[in-house]
């Protein structure tokens, strides 16, 4: 979930190239429905978005599924580290700052949910 289609496409393609099944949305108002429909193994989430920001999306996600889904926050918001405790309580496994190293981010996904094999990110 990133409102920037370029970043969303980049992440989706990189993870699909590694063998992960991916689903993308660039509209924060569709996030809840996408999580309910696809029940992903991992969510990559931007914080700064129009309408609903990443914090709102984290709250909605807890209502969309019956289990904790690990989240990797990918953000340009440098103050995210100041809210790390709250983010961890909401299921955030890692915070990655933009601009990011794509190869390192893919490795972080593998570290968080394992190698692909029917995994959905």
Number of C-alpha atoms within 10 A of each C-alpha: 27 26 18 13 14 11 16 19 15 12 21 20 14 16 22 16 10 13 15 20 17 19 16 17 17 18 16 20 14 13 22 18 13 17 21 14 11 12 17 18 18 21 24 22 26 28 21 16 18 11 9 16 17 20 17 12 20 21 12 16 23 16 13 17 15 10 11 13 20 21 23 21 22 24 22 15 13 10 9 17 13 9 9 15 10 13 19 14 9 18 17 22 17 18 19 22 16 13 9 12 10 13 10 11 17 15 13 16 23 15 10 16 15 11 14 16 10 11 15 19 24
